[in-house]
């Protein structure tokens, strides 16, 4: 039902400038539109135990859609097994000048240079406190202020302020739209960051008893030769999970040449192959010891299954929902249940990593 309604509404949404359409969708969800169209419970075989949590299904909403925790419960109701809000910066900031969000329908892609537009820690904390007893898995994606002189300290501040309300935290050191942020992915800087985050989490635990898992989100541009060192630092530094990957600066094979020249991170279908190959490499390098979140080009059940087969415990999407509609989570979960039947598997965990070797050698 909700997919048919979206098919009717999409031409009107796409007639709007992308950021206006995004705001309209958030306002509609805040007002309760779609609340009656709750997705049925996913097949129990799709349950995932990871990060110290039980996920009812592996399909999550990636950061970027609900930056300020305005509608996480509405999105859970649409069938997502978890919702990641953010990125959230310590102080409010407007982000980059508009226009900063561009649709590429022919490629099933989006380019964004939002620049961490955020209401800030305090506004988001107030919303998370208000819904604390609602249940469901809500992750918080942490960012750093653009003008910060100590971005690592911004992440530590996010752990201490928002960790009490998060099912898990994602440390976003991989956005291409904040100058200097990706430098924190390099091994030496990453070790120092992880040490700072561990200290912040210890202070949080001492004060509140909360000790949320921490996931580090990587960029797809990490050089092949650098990736083993990065993964080794993440494992030795206490990262509880790794998200692969953020948006890309590459523009390979895009059909819309004019929009391809726009600066910012590219998400959606063109990122699928690059991010899935990297996911498989991280799975191999980590020997499956930590949960991985597969992100990039998840817009179909086949894409979600491929991410899991490449090594993901969980998958996330955002751009796919723009083109396929808010019913996409329920659709993907149905497909994954059928995939288990097709392969004769009793749980989604049995699919994890079975094609990692093939994907690690895939061409771009």
SVG drawing of the C-alpha trace seen along z (x, -y; Angstrom):
<svg xmlns="http://www.w3.org/2000/svg" viewBox="-4 -30 55 56">
<polyline fill="none" stroke="black" stroke-width="0.4" points="0.0,0.0 2.7,-2.5 4.7,-1.7 1.7,-2.5 1.1,-5.7 4.7,-6.7 4.6,-5.9 1.8,-8.4 3.5,-11.1 7.0,-10.8 6.5,-13.0 5.3,-15.8 8.2,-15.3 10.7,-15.3 9.3,-18.5 10.5,-20.2 14.1,-21.2 15.7,-18.1 16.2,-19.7 12.6,-21.1 11.3,-17.7 13.3,-16.2 11.9,-18.7 8.4,-18.1 8.9,-14.3 10.1,-15.0 7.2,-17.3 4.7,-14.8 6.2,-12.1 6.2,-14.4 2.5,-15.0 1.8,-11.3 1.3,-10.7 2.3,-7.1 1.7,-6.1 -1.1,-3.8 1.1,-2.0 3.2,-0.1 5.3,2.7 4.6,6.2 7.2,7.9 10.1,9.3 10.7,13.0 12.4,14.2 15.2,15.7 16.3,12.2 17.2,11.4 20.8,10.3 22.8,10.3 25.6,7.7 27.1,4.8 25.5,6.2 22.0,5.8 19.4,7.9 18.2,6.4 14.8,7.6 16.2,7.5 19.4,6.3 18.1,3.4 18.8,0.0 18.2,-3.6 21.6,-5.4 22.5,-8.8 21.5,-11.8 17.8,-11.4 16.9,-12.2 19.8,-14.4 18.2,-15.9 16.2,-12.9 12.9,-14.3 11.2,-11.0 13.1,-7.9 10.1,-6.1 8.1,-6.7 11.0,-5.1 11.2,-2.1 7.5,-1.7 8.2,-1.4 10.2,1.7 13.7,0.6 15.5,2.8 17.4,-0.2 17.6,-4.0 20.8,-6.0 20.2,-9.7 22.8,-12.5 25.4,-13.4 25.2,-15.5 27.8,-18.2 28.4,-19.6 27.3,-23.2 24.5,-24.0 25.7,-24.9 23.9,-25.6 26.2,-23.5 27.2,-24.6 25.4,-27.1 22.5,-25.9 22.1,-24.3 23.9,-21.4 21.8,-18.3 21.4,-17.0 19.4,-14.0 20.7,-12.0 17.7,-9.8 19.3,-8.2 22.0,-6.8 19.9,-6.1 22.3,-8.4 22.6,-11.6 25.4,-14.1 25.4,-16.0 27.7,-18.6 25.5,-19.3 28.4,-20.0 27.0,-18.6 24.0,-20.9 23.0,-20.1 20.8,-21.3 23.6,-20.4 24.0,-18.1 21.5,-19.8 18.5,-19.8 19.1,-16.2 19.6,-15.1 16.2,-16.7 14.4,-14.7 16.1,-11.5 15.2,-11.9 11.6,-12.5 11.4,-9.2 13.7,-7.2 11.0,-4.7 9.8,-4.0 12.1,-1.1 13.7,-0.2 17.3,-0.6 18.4,-4.2 22.0,-4.8 23.6,-8.3 26.1,-9.4 28.6,-11.8 30.2,-14.6 32.6,-17.5 32.0,-21.3 33.5,-22.7 35.4,-25.5 36.6,-23.2 40.3,-23.3 40.2,-19.8 37.8,-17.5 38.8,-14.5 37.6,-16.4 34.2,-17.0 33.7,-13.3 34.6,-12.7 32.1,-15.4 29.4,-13.6 30.1,-10.3 29.7,-11.9 26.6,-14.0 24.6,-11.6 26.0,-8.1 23.5,-7.7 20.6,-7.8 22.1,-5.8 21.8,-2.1 25.2,-2.5 27.4,-5.4 28.9,-5.9 32.0,-7.9 31.9,-9.7 35.5,-10.5 34.7,-9.9 32.5,-12.7 34.1,-14.4 32.3,-17.7 34.1,-18.9 37.7,-19.9 40.3,-17.8 37.9,-15.3 39.1,-12.3 42.6,-12.8 41.4,-11.1 41.2,-7.8 44.9,-7.6 46.5,-5.0 48.3,-7.3 45.5,-9.9 43.0,-7.0 44.9,-5.5 44.8,-8.8 41.1,-9.3 40.2,-5.8 42.1,-6.4 40.2,-9.6 36.9,-7.9 37.6,-5.1 38.3,-7.6 35.1,-9.5 33.1,-6.3 34.7,-5.3 33.6,-8.7 30.1,-8.2 29.9,-4.7 31.1,-6.0 28.5,-8.8 25.4,-7.0 26.2,-3.3 25.8,-3.5 28.4,-1.9 27.2,-2.0 29.1,-0.2 31.1,-2.4 31.3,-1.9 33.8,-3.8 32.6,-4.8 35.2,-4.7 35.5,-6.4 35.7,-4.3 38.8,-6.2 41.1,-4.6 44.0,-3.3 44.3,0.5 47.8,0.4 46.5,-1.7 43.5,0.5 45.3,3.2 46.8,0.7 43.5,-1.1 41.7,2.1 44.4,3.2 44.2,-0.1 40.5,0.2 40.7,3.7 43.5,2.9 41.9,-0.4 38.6,1.1 36.2,0.3 33.2,2.5 32.2,2.3 33.1,0.8 30.8,-0.8 31.7,-0.6 31.3,-3.0 30.5,-6.7 29.9,-8.6 32.6,-8.8 34.3,-11.6 34.6,-9.4 32.4,-10.1 32.9,-7.0 30.3,-6.1 27.7,-8.8 25.2,-9.5 24.4,-13.1 27.6,-15.0 26.4,-18.3 25.5,-17.2 28.6,-14.9 30.7,-18.2 29.0,-19.1 31.3,-18.8 30.4,-16.6 29.9,-13.0 28.2,-10.6 25.8,-8.0 23.5,-5.4 23.8,-2.8 27.2,-3.9 28.8,-3.4 27.6,0.2 30.5,2.1 33.3,-0.1 31.8,0.1 31.0,3.8 34.5,4.7 35.9,2.7 33.5,4.3 34.7,7.7 38.3,6.7 37.6,5.3 35.8,8.6 38.8,10.5 41.3,8.3 39.2,8.4 38.7,12.1 35.0,11.6 35.9,10.6 33.7,7.4 30.3,6.6 30.4,4.7 27.7,2.4 27.4,2.5 26.4,-0.9 26.4,-2.2 24.0,-1.4 21.5,0.7 18.4,0.2 17.1,3.7 16.8,7.1 19.6,8.4 21.9,5.5 21.2,6.1 21.9,9.9 25.1,9.1 26.3,6.9 25.7,9.6 27.3,12.2 30.3,9.9 30.6,9.8 28.1,7.4 26.1,8.2 23.8,5.2 23.1,3.0 22.0,-0.6 20.4,-2.7 19.2,-6.2 19.5,-7.1 17.6,-3.9 14.6,-5.2 14.5,-8.4 14.0,-6.4 12.1,-3.3 10.0,-4.9 9.5,-4.4 8.3,-0.9 11.8,0.2 12.8,1.7 9.8,4.1 10.5,4.9 14.2,5.8 13.3,7.9 10.8,9.9 13.5,10.5 16.0,11.6 13.6,14.2 13.1,15.5 16.9,15.6 17.2,17.7 14.7,20.1 16.5,20.2 19.8,21.0 18.4,23.4 19.7,21.3 18.1,21.1 19.3,17.6 20.6,14.5 23.8,14.9 24.5,18.0 24.8,15.8 27.4,13.5 30.7,13.6 30.0,16.6 31.0,14.5 33.7,12.3 36.5,13.8 34.7,13.2 33.8,9.6 37.3,8.8 38.6,9.5 35.7,7.7 36.7,5.1 35.5,1.6"/>
</svg>
